[in-house]
Amino acid sequence: MSSPEMIQGMVSIVVPVYNAGKYIGETIDMVMGQTYDNFELILVNDCSKDDSASVITKKQAHFGDVIRLIDLKENVGAATARNTGIDAAKGEYLAFLDADDIWLPEKLSREVAFIREKDASFIFCSYEFGDENAKPTGKVVKALNSITFREALSRTVIFTSTVLFDLKKLTKDEIHMPLIESEDTATWWSILKRGNVAYGLDEILVIYRRPAKSLSSNKFKAIKRIWGLYRNIAELSVIESARYFVGWAIRATLRRII
């Protein structure tokens, strides 16, 4: 499954960038400060209209070839931007990072050690919600020890910026994201549906920056997205979809109030 170009031990970090000038400089500095230093940072500029590209170019001049900038010719969305980065990856491992999220300095080193310890194809870690300034709010999503396809259907505990994949065990095509809403969850389900197991590292290594938004709007969109995933990605019957949806709704509610 591995590419002949694969560089052993390297982590390819894929970051879709769209109008992220406010954050992207800090994000690059944060990645460069990781305690694990065998990585490449692939920034896929999705036709940003702000100064994202110029900020990245300045950081490239400072840090060198470890930063790779891919400028897309048209705006294609996060899923296709990530897929472009996946195809360009040269590392043994693959990680996703959203431009406004925060990695703790030991995120990569802890996850690389963990994926090797478990001899796993797919791992993720615990994370904490942050406000618009990425200040931790105290709300934590704990990683389960492991999660199978059926278990994942009622638990949205895997967050994009927490995952790490072994590209010796999974092909790039298997990790490609579909062009639908909630493309990240759809990808995890598709990988798990093939019989893979995701292993969870119960350490908070990521802060998920979440600006204040309309909760009612988010709830409605989430309900619509999760139902579509049950029917189209998991390929469940209406009855099965309804059963898993109840479990998902209960856990989502508890996560908001606890």
Helices and strands as residue ranges (DSSP letters): E 7-17, H 24-32, E 39-45, H 52-63, E 67-71, H 78-88, E 91-96, E 102-103, H 107-118, E 122-130, E 136-141, E 146-147, H 149-152, G 160-162, E 164-166, H 172-175, H 183-193, E 198-209, H 215-232, H 238-257
